[in-house]
Amino acid sequence: MSKHARQAQLKIIPIAAIEVLNPRERNQRIFDDIVGNIKQIGLKKPITVTSRPNADGEMRYLLVCGEGRMKAFKSLGETEIPAMVIDVDDDDAFIMSLAENIARRHCRAVELLAGIQRLRDQGYDKSTIAEKTGLSTDYIQGILQLLGNKEDRLITAVEAGKIPLYVALAINGAGNDDKAIQIALQEAYESGKLKGK
């Protein structure tokens, strides 16, 4: 059993005391499905939070996992929600939240990239980020290179599966050299790695 599992406690906590650590947007249809499901059969799985006392001694919570469930619960007029309260520091809470979003693969590219960038800005190297997120070191290195060059459109295309990371890196490396960009695109298309016509 992990350290986190041993220290987890199930509690009913006020929704107003929860801060979303790693927010993400949802498709309205998916959110409506969550609300309908909870309304019909109740909350099947508690959210996960970590506690933090604020300056006046009141307990606050950082949301680690379950933003959709929490928002759905709130939209149904609930003011409290069942939560597994775990004991982790802010960095671990953020990493767990990011890893949860990556595992679900419903997170948008922008959210994933913001998480990777935040970890880099906090001093984590590419190997540590890869280890903590479950992504490959090469992928993290490529994404960090694209982030460093502010290649948002290429990153979005990679995350959407429209172009492979190596093609995005080749395009990025070509700079303003149209011929080099065309060669990278042609090679990707001929190898079948570039989607579309």
N, C-alpha and C positions, 0 to 999 in steps of 0.2 A: 504494500500500500504506500502511495506517495506521501510526502510530507504535507502537501496541500489537502489530500483526502483525509488525513488524520485530524487536521486542524479545522476542517469545515464544520459549520454549525448551521442547521436549518432554523431560520427565524422569519417572523412576519415583520417587515420593515415598511416605513412610510415611503411612498413613491416620491414625494416632494423632497426627501433627503438624499435622493440618488443623483449623482452626476455621471453623465455619459462620457466615458473616457475616450472611446474611439467611435464617434458617430458615423452612421452610414445611411444613405437614402435607400428607400425601398420602392418597388413597384406598387402602385396603389392596389392593384388586384391581389397581389400576394399579401399585402397588409390586411385587406378586407377578409381574405381567407383565414388569416391568423385570428382576427377579431371574431369572426363567425365560429371558428372552431372552439375558441375559449368560451364564448357565450353558450355554446351548445353543450360542451362536455367538461369545461373547466380547464384550469392550468395543469397540464400533464407533467411539466418539468419546471422546477423553480429557476429563477434567474441566478446568476452568480455575481457576487459583489465582494469588495474588500472594504473594511471599515476604516474611517479616519475621523477622530474627534476634531471639531473646529475650535476656534479661539474661545468661544463661550462654553465649551464643554459638551455641546450637543453632538450627537453622533451623526456623521455624514457617511455616505457610501460612494465608492467608485464602481461603476458598472463594468464588469469584466465580460459577461456573456448574457444575452437575452434582451437586447434593446427592443426588438420587435414585440416580444411577449410583454415587456413592461409598458410600451406605448399602447398596445392593444388593451391591456388591463386598465390603463388610465382612461382610454377612450370609452370604456364600459362604465365609467364612473367610480371605479375602485380607487381608494386612497392608500391602500396597503397591498403588499405583494409578498408571497413566499420567496425567500432567497437563501441560497447557500452562501454563508459568509466565510470567506477564506482569508488567511493571514499571509499576504504577499506585499512586497513594496511596490511603489508606483511603476517602476520600470517593468517588473515581472507582470503586473496587472495589465499594462499596455501590451506587452508581448503576447500574453495569453489571449487578449482580446483580438489582436491582429491575427494570431494563429487560428483562432476560431473563425474569423471572417475568411481567411485563406482556405481553410478546410471546407467551408460551405461553398466557396467559389461563386457566391452571389455578390461579393463585394465588387464595386466598380473599380476600374483600373486606377482612377484618381485616388480612391481611398487606400488601395493597396500601396500605391507609390508614396502617398503621404506618410504611411506607416513606415515603409522602408527608409524614407528620407529622414524621418524623425529618429529612427534607431541610429542611422549614420551620424546625425547631428548630435546624438547623445554620446558619441564616441565608440560605438560598436564597429568592429571591422566587418568586412564582407563575409568572412568565414563564420563569425559569430551570428550575424544576421541570418545567414543561410541555415545554420544549425537551429536557431530559435524559431524560424518560420517554416522549416521543412522544405524550403526552396533550394535549388542547387547554387553552389558558389558561383558558377559561370553566369547563371541567370542574374543573381544579385549584382555581380560585377558589371554585367551589361546594362542592367537597369540603372545602376548608379552612374555609369558613364553617360547614358542618355539624359538622366536627370541633371547631371553636371553641365550638359550642353543645352539644357532647356528644350529638349526635343519632345514636347508633350504629344504632338500628333503621332510621332513614331511609337512612343510608349503606348498610347491608346490603341494603335493598330496591333501591336504585339500582344497586349492583354486581351484584345478581342479575337485573337487568333487569325487575324487577316494577313499578317506577315510574320515570319519567324524572327526571333531576336537577332540572329546573325545577319539577316538582310537589313534590319533596322540599323545595326551597327555599321554595316558597309555603307549604307546611305549616309549615315551621320559622318563617317570617316571621309566620305567623298567631298564634304563641304559644299561648295558651289560648283563643283565640277560635274556638269550635266552628263558628260559621257560616262564617268565612273558610276553615277547613280543609275543610268540606263543599263550598264553592264550588270550591276548588282540585281536590278529588277529582272533582267532577262535570264540570268542564271537561276534565280529563284523560281521564275515561271517555268523554265525548261526542266527543272528538277521536280516540279510538281509541288513545291513547298509554298507557292504563292497562290492564294485562293482567288477565284474570280475568273473572268474572261479577259 
